[in-house]
Amino acid sequence: MLDRLKESLRNAPVIKRGDYHYFIHPITDGVPELRADLIREVSMHILRMANMEVDKIVTIEAMGIHVGTALSLLTDIPLVIIRKKKYDLPGEIAIHQVTGYSKGELYLNGIHRGDKVLIVDDVISTGGTMQATIKALETAGAEIKDIVAVISRGEGVQKIKEMGYSPKVLVRVDVSEGNVILC
């Protein structure tokens, strides 16, 4: 199960950004190439494990887009992308996010009070982006039915649990100098 994803993670290169060991992978970075069979494997697994009784699938720019799009195509559920660009639409919610290697603003549009949502993202590591996303969706009045990340590393999932949610993860990894280790 998830053989393509696991093998691709085992072979992923690791670089260091400051004190942070960052793995480079098609799902999390879109390089060196994002293969259809990998997206299909990941998407089909998410469909089997996630609560899909939702009005909208929510993902975060940029690397959640390909998995979110595949899920939307398979289910006909609309996709809402939390963007890095401000659009100044009515009801837009600014999200301040901090990760292990960056920080910045994101913007939520297209969510209304009472919307039932599934949050899908490529990776939860520090949990900073997911925590900010959850808070923005709660502010908008959405009902978060499920949270799924393709990959987790670090303490981010625990931080999301402390917020009262139970995120689902396809694969948990640890990253050391030069290696991605499946846990």
N, CA, C and O of each residue as an XYZ file, in Angstrom:
732
protein
N       0.837     -1.174      0.000
C       0.000      0.000      0.000
C       0.887      1.244      0.000
O       1.842      1.336      0.771
N       0.566      2.185     -0.859
C       1.335      3.421     -1.032
C       2.790      3.159     -1.412
O       3.691      3.892     -1.005
N       3.003      2.114     -2.191
C       4.363      1.722     -2.571
C       5.095      2.814     -3.345
O       6.270      3.070     -3.084
N       4.409      3.467     -4.306
C       5.056      4.524     -5.091
C       5.480      5.690     -4.192
O       6.591      6.211     -4.301
N       4.563      6.083     -3.300
C       4.864      7.196     -2.402
C       6.042      6.852     -1.491
O       6.957      7.661     -1.333
N       6.030      5.686     -0.905
C       7.095      5.285      0.020
C       8.448      5.199     -0.687
O       9.458      5.675     -0.169
N       8.459      4.597     -1.858
C       9.722      4.465     -2.595
C      10.257      5.840     -3.004
O      11.458      6.098     -2.920
N       9.357      6.716     -3.445
C       9.798      8.048     -3.855
C      10.343      8.839     -2.668
O      11.265      9.638     -2.832
N       9.794      8.632     -1.493
C      10.313      9.299     -0.292
C      11.682      8.754      0.101
O      12.573      9.517      0.475
N      11.848      7.448      0.015
C      13.150      6.861      0.340
C      14.258      7.422     -0.548
O      15.407      7.535     -0.122
N      13.909      7.771     -1.775
C      14.889      8.265     -2.740
C      14.963      9.790     -2.814
O      15.687     10.330     -3.650
N      14.227     10.488     -1.955
C      14.181     11.952     -2.018
C      15.477     12.580     -1.510
O      15.989     12.179     -0.465
N      16.005     13.553     -2.234
C      17.195     14.259     -1.739
C      16.832     15.161     -0.558
O      15.691     15.603     -0.425
N      17.820     15.422      0.291
C      17.649     16.279      1.458
C      18.662     17.419      1.370
O      19.846     17.192      1.118
N      18.186     18.646      1.582
C      19.072     19.809      1.635
C      18.880     20.482      2.987
O      17.891     20.236      3.677
N      19.811     21.314      3.353
C      19.724     22.015      4.621
C      19.435     23.485      4.367
O      20.150     24.142      3.610
N      18.376     24.006      5.004
C      18.038     25.427      4.962
C      18.153     25.943      6.382
O      17.259     25.733      7.201
N      19.245     26.611      6.672
C      19.521     27.002      8.052
C      19.759     25.745      8.871
O      20.625     24.937      8.535
N      19.001     25.577      9.934
C      19.099     24.376     10.764
C      18.082     23.318     10.367
O      17.996     22.271     11.010
N      17.310     23.575      9.317
C      16.196     22.715      8.929
C      16.615     21.790      7.792
O      17.083     22.259      6.754
N      16.454     20.489      7.976
C      16.709     19.506      6.912
C      15.426     19.374      6.093
O      14.397     18.914      6.591
N      15.508     19.781      4.840
C      14.358     19.878      3.962
C      14.459     18.801      2.889
O      15.442     18.747      2.150
N      13.433     17.935      2.800
C      13.456     16.924      1.746
C      12.748     17.463      0.511
O      11.753     18.181      0.614
N      13.271     17.111     -0.651
C      12.721     17.561     -1.932
C      11.987     16.377     -2.549
O      12.566     15.313     -2.769
N      10.695     16.584     -2.823
C       9.859     15.476     -3.269
C       8.792     15.987     -4.238
O       8.344     17.126     -4.110
N       8.380     15.169     -5.198
C       7.353     15.609     -6.150
C       6.060     16.095     -5.499
O       5.481     17.078     -5.962
N       5.592     15.441     -4.445
C       4.348     15.862     -3.799
C       4.540     17.183     -3.058
O       3.651     18.033     -3.089
N       5.660     17.371     -2.404
C       5.873     18.566     -1.591
C       6.518     19.726     -2.343
O       6.459     20.868     -1.888
N       7.132     19.443     -3.486
C       7.844     20.491     -4.218
C       7.557     20.520     -5.710
O       7.860     21.510     -6.376
N       6.985     19.459     -6.243
C       6.713     19.416     -7.683
C       7.933     19.144     -8.539
O       7.862     19.270     -9.761
N       9.047     18.775     -7.932
C      10.265     18.461     -8.677
C      10.830     17.142     -8.181
O      10.563     16.794     -7.031
N      11.577     16.394     -8.944
C      11.979     16.726    -10.305
C      10.844     16.586    -11.308
O      10.818     17.320    -12.296
N       9.904     15.670    -11.092
C       8.708     15.580    -11.926
C       7.588     15.014    -11.069
O       7.824     14.211    -10.166
N       6.382     15.437    -11.361
C       5.207     14.973    -10.629
C       4.465     13.991    -11.518
O       3.814     14.379    -12.488
N       4.569     12.729    -11.178
C       4.026     11.671    -12.028
C       2.546     11.421    -11.727
O       2.117     11.462    -10.574
N       1.789     11.165    -12.772
C       0.357     10.911    -12.638
C       0.086      9.696    -11.756
O      -0.864      9.704    -10.972
N       0.909      8.648    -11.872
C       0.649      7.448    -11.068
C       0.816      7.728     -9.570
O       0.124      7.125     -8.750
N       1.715      8.626     -9.212
C       1.904      8.992     -7.805
C       0.709      9.800     -7.299
O       0.189      9.529     -6.216
N       0.276     10.786     -8.073
C      -0.900     11.574     -7.675
C      -2.124     10.674     -7.559
O      -2.911     10.808     -6.622
N      -2.282      9.761     -8.507
C      -3.428      8.837     -8.485
C      -3.391      7.964     -7.232
O      -4.408      7.802     -6.558
N      -2.227      7.404     -6.921
C      -2.099      6.550     -5.734
C      -2.468      7.331     -4.468
O      -3.241      6.848     -3.641
N      -1.922      8.516     -4.324
C      -2.181      9.349     -3.152
C      -3.662      9.726     -3.078
O      -4.281      9.596     -2.021
N      -4.227     10.187     -4.179
C      -5.621     10.633     -4.207
C      -6.593      9.497     -3.899
O      -7.546      9.680     -3.142
N      -6.356      8.341     -4.479
C      -7.247      7.209     -4.226
C      -7.179      6.770     -2.764
O      -8.191      6.373     -2.186
N      -6.003      6.840     -2.175
C      -5.867      6.488     -0.767
C      -6.609      7.504      0.115
O      -7.270      7.121      1.080
N      -6.501      8.774     -0.211
C      -7.223      9.801      0.549
C      -8.724      9.581      0.445
O      -9.437      9.709      1.440
N      -9.213      9.254     -0.740
C     -10.647      9.003     -0.908
C     -11.139      7.879      0.003
O     -12.265      7.930      0.499
N     -10.312      6.878      0.223
C     -10.699      5.747      1.084
C     -10.655      6.104      2.565
O     -11.388      5.508      3.354
N      -9.831      7.044      2.960
C      -9.646      7.309      4.389
C     -10.340      8.567      4.904
O     -10.597      8.677      6.103
N     -10.647      9.513      4.023
C     -11.166     10.813      4.458
C     -12.691     10.836      4.493
O     -13.358     10.079      3.787
N     -13.217     11.712      5.321
C     -14.646     11.998      5.327
C     -14.918     12.903      4.128
O     -14.564     14.082      4.141
N     -15.537     12.354      3.110
C     -15.787     13.099      1.878
C     -17.201     13.677      1.832
O     -17.647     14.144      0.783
N     -17.900     13.649      2.950
C     -19.231     14.252      3.011
C     -19.072     15.741      3.300
O     -19.414     16.232      4.376
N     -18.545     16.434      2.307
C     -18.211     17.853      2.447
C     -18.737     18.646      1.255
O     -19.043     18.096      0.197
N     -18.831     19.963      1.467
C     -19.245     20.876      0.403
C     -18.054     21.366     -0.407
O     -18.175     21.681     -1.591
N     -16.881     21.424      0.263
C     -15.701     21.978     -0.399
C     -14.443     21.274      0.103
O     -14.356     20.856      1.257
N     -13.478     21.158     -0.797
C     -12.130     20.698     -0.464
C     -11.283     21.959     -0.383
O     -11.320     22.796     -1.286
N     -10.519     22.097      0.699
C      -9.673     23.276      0.894
C      -8.223     22.825      0.888
O      -7.865     21.839      1.531
N      -7.394     23.553      0.157
C      -5.965     23.282      0.151
C      -5.200     24.596      0.160
O      -5.769     25.669     -0.041
N      -3.907     24.489      0.397
C      -3.070     25.663      0.533
C      -2.105     25.736     -0.648
O      -1.488     24.739     -1.022
N      -1.984     26.934     -1.231
C      -1.035     27.153     -2.314
C       0.385     26.913     -1.797
O       0.678     27.336     -0.678
N       1.231     26.300     -2.496
C       1.069     25.840     -3.856
C       0.969     24.313     -3.902
O       0.295     23.770     -4.777
N       1.623     23.620     -2.984
C       1.818     22.195     -3.205
C       0.642     21.311     -2.802
O       0.705     20.098     -3.000
N      -0.402     21.864     -2.258
C      -1.611     21.073     -2.046
C      -2.510     21.078     -3.268
O      -3.473     20.314     -3.335
N      -2.204     21.933     -4.233
C      -3.111     22.135     -5.363
C      -3.279     20.880     -6.207
O      -4.404     20.549     -6.581
N      -2.200     20.172     -6.518
C      -2.336     19.017     -7.414
C      -3.159     17.905     -6.779
O      -3.971     17.285     -7.467
N      -2.978     17.633     -5.495
C      -3.772     16.593     -4.833
C      -5.210     17.072     -4.655
O      -6.149     16.304     -4.864
N      -5.388     18.336     -4.269
C      -6.737     18.891     -4.147
C      -7.489     18.863     -5.463
O      -8.680     18.553     -5.493
N      -6.804     19.186     -6.555
C      -7.430     19.156     -7.879
C      -7.833     17.736     -8.253
O      -8.937     17.519     -8.755
N      -6.958     16.772     -8.017
C      -7.291     15.376     -8.329
C      -8.518     14.925     -7.536
O      -9.402     14.265     -8.084
N      -8.576     15.274     -6.263
C      -9.735     14.897     -5.447
C     -11.009     15.570     -5.947
O     -12.070     14.948     -5.985
N     -10.903     16.836     -6.328
C     -12.055     17.547     -6.863
C     -12.549     16.910     -8.160
O     -13.754     16.760     -8.362
N     -11.624     16.540     -9.032
C     -12.004     15.889    -10.296
C     -12.668     14.534    -10.066
O     -13.590     14.159    -10.789
N     -12.197     13.806     -9.060
C     -12.750     12.479     -8.769
C     -14.103     12.531     -8.081
O     -14.877     11.579     -8.172
N     -14.405     13.639     -7.386
C     -15.614     13.706     -6.569
C     -16.620     14.756     -7.012
O     -17.761     14.742     -6.549
N     -16.230     15.656     -7.886
C     -17.047     16.816     -8.282
C     -17.300     17.776     -7.123
O     -18.245     18.564     -7.173
N     -16.479     17.724     -6.093
C     -16.569     18.654     -4.969
C     -15.685     19.859     -5.308
O     -14.525     19.683     -5.682
N     -16.219     21.085     -5.181
C     -15.417     22.271     -5.509
C     -14.155     22.369     -4.654
O     -14.122     21.925     -3.506
N     -13.126     22.958     -5.242
C     -11.842     23.146     -4.590
C     -11.656     24.626     -4.266
O     -11.840     25.488     -5.126
N     -11.288     24.910     -3.019
C     -10.942     26.260     -2.587
C      -9.447     26.259     -2.286
O      -8.963     25.443     -1.501
N      -8.725     27.175     -2.914
C      -7.279     27.262     -2.723
C      -6.973     28.498     -1.886
O      -7.301     29.621     -2.269
N      -6.340     28.274     -0.743
C      -5.858     29.384      0.063
C      -4.620     29.916     -0.651
O      -3.650     29.188     -0.861
N      -4.667     31.191     -1.021
C      -3.660     31.755     -1.919
C      -2.653     32.638     -1.190
O      -2.913     33.130     -0.092
N      -1.510     32.825     -1.818
C      -0.463     33.709     -1.307
C      -0.696     35.160     -1.736
O      -0.039     36.074     -1.237
N      -1.619     35.360     -2.646
C      -1.902     36.687     -3.179
C      -3.209     37.217     -2.601
O      -4.190     36.482     -2.487
N      -3.213     38.472     -2.245
C      -4.409     39.141     -1.735
C      -5.277     39.559     -2.916
O      -4.782     40.127     -3.889
N      -6.587     39.270     -2.824
C      -7.508     39.624     -3.900
C      -8.490     40.716     -3.497
O      -9.158     41.286     -4.361
N      -8.593     41.021     -2.208
C      -9.517     42.042     -1.698
C     -10.980     41.751     -2.037
O     -11.767     42.676     -2.240
N     -11.341     40.475     -2.096
C     -12.740     40.116     -2.304
C     -13.503     40.278     -0.991
O     -12.907     40.188      0.082
N     -14.808     40.514     -1.062
C     -15.601     40.625      0.169
C     -15.471     39.339      1.004
O     -15.610     38.232      0.483
N     -15.210     39.503      2.278
C     -15.095     38.352      3.177
C     -13.736     37.682      3.188
O     -13.555     36.682      3.883
N     -12.773     38.204      2.439
C     -11.437     37.610      2.404
C     -10.826     37.632      3.810
O     -10.915     38.630      4.525
N     -10.210     36.518      4.184
C      -9.582     36.400      5.498
C      -8.082     36.248      5.301
O      -7.626     35.352      4.591
N      -7.308     37.145      5.943
C      -5.847     37.060      5.897
C      -5.386     36.042      6.935
O      -5.903     35.991      8.051
N      -4.408     35.238      6.545
C      -3.868     34.186      7.405
C      -2.376     34.413      7.536
O      -1.658     34.411      6.536
N      -1.901     34.608      8.758
C      -0.457     34.715      8.976
C       0.062     33.326      9.310
O      -0.403     32.702     10.264
N       1.019     32.839      8.534
C       1.553     31.491      8.744
C       3.044     31.534      8.961
O       3.765     32.327      8.356
N       3.494     30.645      9.856
C       4.912     30.510     10.156
C       5.252     29.035     10.072
O       4.590     28.206     10.697
N       6.285     28.698      9.300
C       6.729     27.313      9.180
C       8.148     27.205      9.740
O       8.681     28.166     10.293
N       8.743     26.040      9.591
C      10.104     25.838     10.073
C      11.137     26.609      9.287
O      12.264     26.779      9.752
N      10.774     27.085      8.091
C      11.762     27.762      7.258
C      11.250     29.030      6.593
O      11.981     29.653      5.823
N       9.990     29.434      6.875
C       9.478     30.654      6.257
C       8.293     31.192      7.052
O       7.794     30.552      7.978
N       7.858     32.398      6.657
C       6.641     32.965      7.204
C       6.056     33.880      6.150
O       6.763     34.333      5.251
N       4.766     34.151      6.259
C       4.140     35.013      5.279
C       2.641     35.059      5.455
O       2.091     34.512      6.410
N       1.990     35.721      4.518
C       0.544     35.874      4.550
C      -0.098     34.994      3.489
O       0.422     34.837      2.384
N      -1.229     34.433      3.848
C      -2.074     33.684      2.928
C      -3.463     34.300      2.989
O      -3.778     35.039      3.921
N      -4.301     33.995      1.987
C      -5.617     34.622      1.918
C      -6.678     33.585      1.560
O      -6.543     32.828      0.598
N      -7.742     33.577      2.373
C      -8.849     32.642      2.204
C     -10.040     33.360      1.598
O     -10.478     34.391      2.109
N     -10.558     32.820      0.519
C     -11.780     33.296     -0.133
C     -12.647     32.084     -0.461
O     -12.151     30.960     -0.534
N     -13.931     32.316     -0.657
C     -14.804     31.256     -1.151
C     -15.366     30.326     -0.094
O     -15.991     29.323     -0.438
N     -15.166     30.623      1.167
C     -15.734     29.815      2.243
C     -16.801     30.646      2.942
O     -16.603     31.828      3.220
N     -17.939     30.008      3.222
C     -19.059     30.696      3.854
C     -19.465     29.961      5.127
O     -19.202     28.769      5.283
N     -20.098     30.683      6.016
C     -20.586     30.101      7.266
C     -21.409     28.850      6.957
O     -22.306     28.872      6.115
N     -21.089     27.773      7.646
C     -21.822     26.523      7.482
C     -21.240     25.569      6.448
O     -21.663     24.416      6.373
N     -20.269     26.028      5.642
C     -19.641     25.126      4.676
C     -18.960     23.981      5.424
O     -18.268     24.195      6.419
N     -19.167     22.782      4.934
C     -18.481     21.601      5.472
C     -17.257     21.371      4.602
O     -17.374     21.239      3.383
N     -16.066     21.322      5.231
C     -14.844     21.276      4.448
C     -13.927     20.131      4.838
O     -13.901     19.680      5.982
N     -13.178     19.682      3.847
C     -12.051     18.769      4.010
C     -10.805     19.580      3.701
O     -10.701     20.170      2.625
N      -9.856     19.618      4.633
C      -8.572     20.274      4.373
C      -7.595     19.202      3.910
O      -7.433     18.171      4.562
N      -6.946     19.454      2.780
C      -5.947     18.537      2.230
C      -4.663     19.328      2.011
O      -4.682     20.419      1.442
N      -3.542     18.759      2.472
C      -2.269     19.432      2.225
C      -1.193     18.402      1.954
O      -1.363     17.215      2.232
N      -0.094     18.868      1.413
C       1.000     17.967      1.060
C       1.732     17.463      2.289
O       2.039     16.275      2.384
N       2.019     18.367      3.246
C       2.826     17.964      4.398
C       2.449     18.796      5.619
O       2.167     19.989      5.511
N       2.450     18.155      6.764
C       2.387     18.862      8.044
C       3.710     18.580      8.724
O       4.040     17.429      9.012
N       4.474     19.648      8.982
C       5.750     19.470      9.693
C       5.688     20.239     11.009
O       5.468     19.633     12.058
N       5.874     21.541     10.982
C       5.783     22.312     12.228
C       4.335     22.517     12.653
O       4.058     22.748     13.830
N       3.417     22.433     11.704
C       2.003     22.649     11.984
C       1.564     24.091     11.858
O       0.377     24.390     11.987
N       2.508     24.997     11.607
C       2.179     26.420     11.564
C       1.159     26.791     10.507
O       0.205     27.512     10.799
N       1.338     26.320      9.301
C       0.398     26.648      8.226
C      -0.965     26.023      8.498
O      -1.989     26.675      8.298
N      -0.995     24.776      8.947
C      -2.274     24.112      9.206
C      -3.014     24.775     10.365
O      -4.231     24.948     10.299
N      -2.299     25.147     11.424
C      -2.946     25.837     12.544
C      -3.586     27.143     12.066
O      -4.729     27.437     12.415
N      -2.860     27.918     11.278
C      -3.387     29.176     10.762
C      -4.584     28.940      9.845
O      -5.550     29.703      9.873
N      -4.523     27.892      9.038
C      -5.623     27.549      8.138
C      -6.870     27.192      8.931
O      -7.966     27.660      8.623
N      -6.703     26.369      9.944
C      -7.837     25.968     10.791
C      -8.482     27.197     11.429
O      -9.705     27.330     11.414
N      -7.679     28.085     11.982
C      -8.212     29.288     12.629
C      -8.986     30.147     11.632
O     -10.043     30.681     11.968
N      -8.473     30.286     10.411
C      -9.159     31.077      9.388
C     -10.489     30.436      9.005
O     -11.492     31.132      8.852
N     -10.500     29.121      8.851
C     -11.750     28.429      8.502
C     -12.768     28.539      9.634
O     -13.962     28.703      9.384
N     -12.303     28.449     10.860
C     -13.205     28.631     12.001
C     -13.765     30.051     12.018
O     -14.953     30.247     12.275
N     -12.916     31.041     11.747
C     -13.357     32.437     11.684
C     -14.422     32.619     10.611
O     -15.374     33.376     10.799
N     -14.263     31.933      9.494
C     -15.227     32.017      8.392
C     -16.534     31.297      8.717
O     -17.533     31.476      8.019
N     -16.529     30.487      9.770
C     -17.734     29.755     10.144
C     -17.872     28.402      9.480
O     -18.954     27.816      9.483
N     -16.782     27.897      8.907
C     -16.809     26.581      8.259
C     -16.785     25.479      9.307
O     -16.291     25.665     10.419
N     -17.325     24.338      8.930
C     -17.262     23.139      9.762
C     -16.190     22.226      9.163
O     -16.356     21.703      8.061
N     -15.106     22.042      9.889
C     -14.011     21.203      9.402
C     -14.369     19.752      9.693
O     -14.385     19.323     10.847
N     -14.659     19.000      8.628
C     -15.075     17.605      8.764
C     -13.893     16.655      8.840
O     -13.981     15.600      9.468
N     -12.776     17.024      8.198
C     -11.607     16.158      8.207
C     -10.396     16.961      7.741
O     -10.520     17.973      7.053
N      -9.220     16.475      8.141
C      -7.940     17.050      7.734
C      -7.052     15.894      7.304
O      -6.885     14.925      8.043
N      -6.481     15.996      6.106
C      -5.596     14.950      5.604
C      -4.327     15.591      5.058
O      -4.377     16.560      4.301
N      -3.192     15.033      5.457
C      -1.906     15.422      4.886
C      -1.279     14.182      4.262
O      -1.386     13.085      4.810
N      -0.642     14.352      3.145
C       0.024     13.226      2.500
C       1.185     12.754      3.374
O       1.374     11.553      3.568
N       1.960     13.703      3.899
C       3.175     13.382      4.657
C       3.169     14.181      5.952
O       2.726     15.329      5.978
N       3.661     13.574      7.022
C       3.900     14.340      8.249
C       5.318     14.092      8.722
O       5.905     13.033      8.503
N       5.835     15.101      9.372
C       7.133     15.005     10.039
C       7.112     15.991     11.184
O       6.384     16.983     11.136
N       7.886     15.739     12.195
C       7.949     16.678     13.307
C       6.718     16.616     14.186
O       6.000     15.617     14.211
N       6.486     17.707     14.911
C       5.447     17.765     15.941
C       4.160     18.437     15.478
O       3.261     18.654     16.290
N       4.051     18.767     14.212
C       2.888     19.494     13.723
C       1.568     18.784     13.933
O       0.586     19.418     14.319
N       1.517     17.483     13.688
C       0.266     16.738     13.859
C      -0.189     16.819     15.314
O      -1.381     16.973     15.581
N       0.739     16.718     16.245
C       0.387     16.820     17.664
C      -0.210     18.185     17.985
O      -1.155     18.278     18.769
N       0.328     19.237     17.391
C      -0.206     20.587     17.615
C      -1.639     20.705     17.097
O      -2.469     21.386     17.700
N      -1.922     20.042     15.984
C      -3.282     20.065     15.429
C      -4.223     19.278     16.347
O      -5.364     19.686     16.560
N      -3.757     18.171     16.881
C      -4.564     17.396     17.833
C      -4.894     18.222     19.068
O      -5.999     18.129     19.603
N      -3.941     19.029     19.522
C      -4.171     19.888     20.686
C      -5.231     20.948     20.405
O      -5.789     21.519     21.342
N      -5.519     21.221     19.136
C      -6.582     22.147     18.759
C      -7.939     21.445     18.711
O      -8.962     22.088     18.473
N      -7.952     20.123     18.938
C      -9.206     19.373     18.948
C      -9.526     18.649     17.659
O     -10.650     18.178     17.483
N      -8.575     18.548     16.758
C      -8.780     17.855     15.484
C      -7.911     16.607     15.427
O      -6.912     16.506     16.140
N      -8.290     15.665     14.582
C      -7.539     14.417     14.414
C      -7.101     14.280     12.967
O      -7.753     13.585     12.188
N      -6.014     14.927     12.596
C      -5.569     14.843     11.205
C      -5.152     13.427     10.826
O      -4.584     12.687     11.628
N      -5.449     13.079      9.592
C      -5.036     11.786      9.040
C      -3.817     12.020      8.155
O      -3.708     13.038      7.473
N      -2.915     11.061      8.183
C      -1.663     11.180      7.433
C      -1.425      9.882      6.682
O      -1.623      8.796      7.228
N      -0.999      9.993      5.423
C      -0.699      8.797      4.649
C       0.623      8.177      5.068
O       0.717      6.961      5.237
N       1.657      9.016      5.238
C       2.987      8.521      5.576
C       3.646      9.492      6.549
O       3.594     10.708      6.363
N       4.267      8.938      7.589
C       5.042      9.756      8.538
C       6.519      9.524      8.245
O       6.963      8.394      8.044
N       7.271     10.629      8.227
C       8.704     10.532      7.959
C       9.495     11.312      9.000
O       8.969     12.177      9.700
N      10.766     10.977      9.075
C      11.743     11.776      9.796
C      12.826     12.098      8.779
O      13.027     11.352      7.820
N      13.514     13.195      8.984
C      14.531     13.605      8.037
C      15.817     13.887      8.800
O      15.837     14.649      9.767
N      16.891     13.251      8.340
C      18.204     13.505      8.916
C      19.104     14.002      7.800
O      18.651     14.197      6.671
N      20.348     14.202      8.104
C      21.271     14.671      7.077
C      21.335     13.657      5.939
O      21.911     12.579      6.084
N      20.742     14.014      4.820
C      20.842     13.191      3.632
C      19.828     12.071      3.494
O      19.833     11.376      2.478
N      18.950     11.865      4.484
C      18.021     10.728      4.401
C      16.615     11.073      4.850
O      16.407     11.823      5.804
N      15.646     10.499      4.129
C      14.259     10.506      4.562
C      13.981      9.113      5.106
O      14.197      8.116      4.417
N      13.500      9.047      6.345
C      13.255      7.771      7.016
C      11.761      7.605      7.222
O      11.120      8.461      7.831
N      11.199      6.510      6.720
C       9.784      6.229      6.938
C       9.590      5.702      8.351
O      10.294      4.792      8.790
N       8.623      6.288      9.060
C       8.375      5.882     10.446
C       7.204      4.910     10.526
O       6.850      4.459     11.616
